[in-house]
Amino acid sequence: MPVMNIIQAVNDALHLEMKRDDRVVVMGEDVGRVGGVFRVTQGLWDEFGDDRVIDTPADLRHLRIGLRLHRRAPFAARRRFIS
């Protein structure tokens, strides 16, 4: 088993799951071409494109509900700031 940090592990898991199940989509702020703030989604947009890696505004609740109604499996990337 390769040694990797948590960011690499999540990125690898997302790649594997998106290859396995074409219903899985990733959405969140800057997850597309940028690859997310911590680069967790890096490479996903290049491999899966705009249809499955979606940059969104901060409030994702309605988008997630709509995707579930269309039998998609959304993974919403969220950033939380603690003050």
Secondary structure, DSSP 8 states (H G I E B T S, - for coil): -----HHHHHHHHHHHHHHH-TTEEEEETT-SSS--TTSTTTTHHHHH-TTTEEE--S--HHHHHHHHHTT-EEEEE------
